[in-house]
């Protein structure tokens, strides 16, 4: 088994004058979970669909399980599970019927009834696809991707539009897949999803990779952590800054919103609260925060992910 | 942001979920082709008969036309009406399934991404096409049994070789299916739906199915005679009415349409 389940190197895809994917490179090691994170239109779906063999690359190389998906589709398809962003089911087919059909393509499928049950679809097993809610359609599509017990799955926006309970069921399935050694490549525009689930995050914007690494690597750098609190505006911070260790920094980022950056340890926290007590200030909403992927994305692209 | 209430681990520890370790361990592999073929054909057949419009088009309308035009002397067919009508309505039934029904279903499967999605499974395209063919032939078998039973009930007296009839029905199916897939593979689903229904009605009137081609002026008649549905009903009548062999020109017409239609469909079909 090759060490990398998916290797994409310098991938380029153009549609007419538009370059949808512009030199994307990443590697998903076997048994890991990789998230392609980026806003709509970043080129995530095009990248994944080239890996799935639906589209041809204009330049660059793609290796899936060591094979070229454009040529070795027949050999790859039984080993790879695919979840499209939408559609893919006969509109008149019942969910149970459709899942059993896809299961019938596989030599050793999971039990379709069990899978429906775990994904909260047991009660709609006899409901035609076109009458399922968007979230139910999403989960059926996910079930279709995994029912054949693939060693690699490509999931395009697996939790888009799901309610919190359905999203949790999906996250549990994704974590269990990874724990059982299935390589998972997913696209998402939810920061939190990438941060919580993925071993590797590839941030894509306008067809290019703007950053990649583990969530920890991506959120490191700059201030390690932040301490934030609310208090009356225009407090005198000089004494606080003097009391803080060298390299730390305190500021009022907005009226009444205070941020302390630096190595946030228990000692520093005590210093801040002591300063508050000395000034008769009750710090509200006092929180120690990690730099989030959202912050990273904002720094790299100059805009929010969902703007 | 909408957040699940329970945290999921960062993939490195056991998830707090109902999945037992190893339950999802990979065990990839394709099922035997025969099992895929049967599952696919059975599903397609179930979906076909679940669709009320399809049942109307393929079963109800042909039977109604057969009964109505046999009972009421609306057209002079030069002989017993039921002997003229059963072969014509059989041809119409084949048209409704292998052209109109197939085109509409395939058009919507394309639009809804079904063909794309199935293309990403272990199901080979050849098996998908074989399953669709089996599904079409199975629907036609149901139609044939029903129309023959109704025809016999109306006093129809068939002649000729069963094999010649079966051969004609298969050749007609190939000709219509090629044209239906040509529409479905290139046009939008809704355009396919309208076009396929419109052609069905045109051929119902002008294809020698219910109204004999002899009722048209001779110039028009010769052109209409080149239509696949006209060749099919003419061939079926030659066998079933007179017990004769299938006229060569009917075979040639059907096979040329089949070759042209299937080749054009194969060249132009877009799977998504």
Interface residues (C-beta under 8 A of the other chain):
Chain A: X33 X52 X53 X54 X74 X77 X78 X79 X80 X82 X84 X86 X87 X88 X89 X90 X91 X92 X93 X97 X100 X101 X102 X104 X105 X106 X107 X108 X110 X118 X144 X146 X148 X149 X150 X151 X163 X164 X165 X167 X168 X171 X172 X173 X175 X176 X177 X178 X179 X180 X181 X182 X190 X192 X196 X197 X198 X199 X215
Chain B: X1 X2 X3 X4 X5 X6 X7 X8 X9 X10 X11 X12 X14 X15 X16 X17 X18 X19 X21 X22 X23 X24 X25 X26 X27 X28 X29 X30 X31 X35 X36 X39 X40 X43 X46 X47 X50 X51 X108 X109 X112 X113 X114 X116 X117 X119 X120 X121 X122 X123 X124 X272
